[in-house]
Amino acid sequence: MALLEVHDLKTHFRTDDGIVKAVDGVSFSIEKGQTLGIVGESGSGKTVTCLSIMGLNPKRNTISSGTAMFKDMDLLSMNSRQLRQVRGNEIAMIFQDPMTSLNPVHKIGSQLVEAILLHRDVSTKTAKARALELLKAVGIPRAERGIDDYPRQFSGGMRQRVMIAMALVNDPDLLIADEPTTALDVTTQAQILNLMVRLQQDFGSAIIFITHDLGVIAEAADEVLVMYAARVVERGNVDILFSRPQHPYTWGLLGSLPRLDADVERLVQIQGTPPSLLNPPKGCRFHPRCPYVMNICKQEYPELRVGGDDPNHLNACHLDQETKDREAAKLLAGMMAEAS
Amino acid sequence: MAGEDLLVVEDLKKYFPVTRGIIFQRQIAAVKAVDGVSFSVRGGETLGVVGESGCGKSTMARCIMRLLDPTDGRIVFDGRDITKLSRTEMRPMRREMMMIFQDPYASLDPRKRVGFIVAEGLEVHKLGTDAEIKRRVQELLEVVGLNPEHYNRFPHEFSGGQRQRIGVARALAVNPKLIVCDEPVSALDVSVQAQILNLLKDLQQDFGLTYVFIAHDLNVVRHISDRVMVMYLGHAVEVASREEIFKEPKHPYTGALLSAVPIPNPKLGRERKRIVLEGDVPSPINPPRACWFHPRCPRFREGHCDVETPPLYEFGDGHVAACHYPLERWPMTEEEIRRPSGAAAPAKV
């Protein structure tokens, strides 16, 4: 059985302008020890999906439906007290901005100790020892002194390490990392990615990795979910997704990327801008920007279905298989030719 | 395409004083944001500048634009030394060099209409009558891919990518020769980033523009540049043509940067050996002695790298790198990197 199974998750926000369907029917599952990457542009619903699982959306104006089964419990139907038991304990989250997600007026050590004492019945001394052990595990130099430092004394990369340490204090089964490297420089990003891979091997947690960077996805994920306008448009194993992408939006994303391993004179442009989620287009949400648009695309939303040889490789597109294979091959051949 | 040197920068330095005291401010130290950078940009080419945050890229850009006064060094633009020009003397030069900023949300005045924002440069330099200026602005909006009817809108009515197009139109308005782009696509999504990069390339061809293009993303720099300069801690550590710097990097820092960039190709990514640098960039207040990179360098040799500052060694065809033990080839494994074969031929530039 999967560690987390999300089925038909919908999160809608009531706003003054109407209902924003930020997540609109997302399903996925993740196994123990696996890394699921969620990729998409800003506003595609990546973060809201994870906030919904964690029950962190504002209650006042949120309408949620669907199920998120985590170890036989439905996270979406839990009350706040039950959720607090799970959050930071069995499921932990790392946020994007290491500059603002630590409390500036408390020492690093006491923030870590607080997280341990909330969920464990141990003495402060034991908790402090555990905090120190984790700071060492995430590679903070001179951890004995760093534990009594304030966040401002740490650089961005070091703070992100502290965030990771804090997420790991209670050996979570599932770690949700929301753009953990986006605010960092490339060399620091490489350090953090390496660290996460190593920690996953040591601790065996499952990771949901949210990013807009396809490069990071290719390095970090086992399974990939491509989101567009609040829905999943393609899903599959990372190797298959990159070698046989099936959805025109995925092609657009891959083509629009300047990359070190290929020389492209002109980048592929996806025309237009992402639609408003207040009033998304009828039919396939990508159709106004899709170069392969057909009549059916404007009428009917394509359901996720198997495409290609792998039964786990799903995509939501009306195009026939032959066209998809041909276009995907063309896109990749273009990149390879230019690479050599 | 490349012609004469349009911009020559010699030994540019910018130190920011660190002071203590309220009335009598004593200078106790200096942040050496840019510490002796020399390069030139030929007309019609794009010089990409890469480096991590805090390496002095933006400070350098602001010095070139004379938005900051350099502490030392010389900036020659189009054959004229502009280092010491006064504000009034500088004003006519400003027509020739424009800047595009990183944050499309902060670089447009929220209370001014788009038409005014784009026209401001034309009005300051009195380039035409009101009617001519209006026509020109509408033309510019069209050139950058916006609807000319959006003339009277406010910046908040536009998306991030559209705002960056407004920034481009503003820079283009006075027909500059040089545009300094300071991380123009860093705040944008990939699909929008592709649109802006394509636009900048098209404009360069149509108007013969010269760019100094600053970015921290090597993929982007590789896509747009003709030549690339790598900066570390206020110094240029390597300058080379685009082909050379990505195929045959000489400086270990360039190598580490290259190997740190995630490749959107899972197979290649797994096969690749990564050089992961330890630690953080040191403080520019108290930079390391001699080679600035030696505390983090995998090729560090005691008694040489921490004693003698590496000059810019020449590797042919304008390829220079400041390293005593340059990389022999590329790619290399971490093991090979640690074992340099010998010192570079001391062919100083």
Interface residues (C-beta under 8 A of the other chain):
Chain A: E41 S42 P141 S155 G156 G157 M158 D185 V186 T187 T188 Q189 A190 Q191 L193 N194 H212 D213 L214 G215 V216 I217 A218 E219 V238 D239 F242 S243 G252 L253 L254 G255 S256 L257 P258 R259 L260 D261 V264 R266 L267 V268 Q269 I270 T273
Chain B: E52 S53 S159 G161 D189 V190 S191 V192 Q193 A194 Q195 L197 N198 K201 H216 D217 L218 N219 V220 R222 H223 I224 F246 A256 L257 L258 S259 A260 V261 P262 I263 P264 N265 P266 K267 L268 G269 R274 V276 L277 G279 D280
